[in-house]
Amino acid sequence: MPAPFPTDWSRALVVAAHPDDVEYGVAAAVAVWTAAGKEVRYLLATRGEAGIAGVPPAEAGPLREEEERRSAAVVGVAEVEFLDHRDGTLVEGPGLRADLAAAIRRHRPDLVVTLHGGDTWTTPDVTPAAWNSADHRALSRSVLDAVADAANEWIFPDLPGEPWSGTQYVAVQTIGEPPHAVDVADGVEAAVASLTEHRRYLEVLDPGTPVEEQARRVVDQATLTEDGARRVGFRLFWG
Ligand SMILES: [Zn+2]
């Protein structure tokens, strides 16, 4: 059994590459946290403008930003910031780290949450495997580095904002059996409603299946465990 997720924090910053990434499971944990009185904010590296087949980026970017803001509101998240990196081309390194570190200084979180950045979406024994995207891999690793960068006055000396060393934990979404987990039984319905807000995106992704049905299937896959419980798993790192 995974260990319970810590509760000794008050403000979380959830960092993702694209609109809809948080809604593929982690939003169920966000719903539980905000219902318990925690403050949660979202930070997105891109607007996901390359994510809808047949819809040009100039149209898809603003549309997806709007869908993400509505999704966030459903799980009690009022503040959503976009960093304006180009969708599909995130690179792990100092450029992305500096932008993330500056945002961490602005939001001053004591918990930073990010998404699965491993090479695959399946455990190493599964073949053929589902390759994780370039943006997801770059983002997750850069977030872990940026927490340290935000606290350091010398790595990026021109970085705006006061150094922030108050991040206690970084929680990274895991696949497979997690070391820590949030019981999200009470967050499932909100998570389904949250993902449903990505309506245009899901309509294009799977035109034959109603959006609500797609959203429920995704949230079930992301949260249902073999013992019938509902969990979202994380590996924790010190901030
Ligand atoms: Zn994504």
Boltz pocket constraint, residues with backbone or C-beta under 6 A from the ligand:
constraints:
  - pocket:
      binder: B
      contacts: [[A, 17], [A, 18], [A, 19], [A, 20], [A, 21], [A, 133], [A, 136]]
      max_distance: 6.0
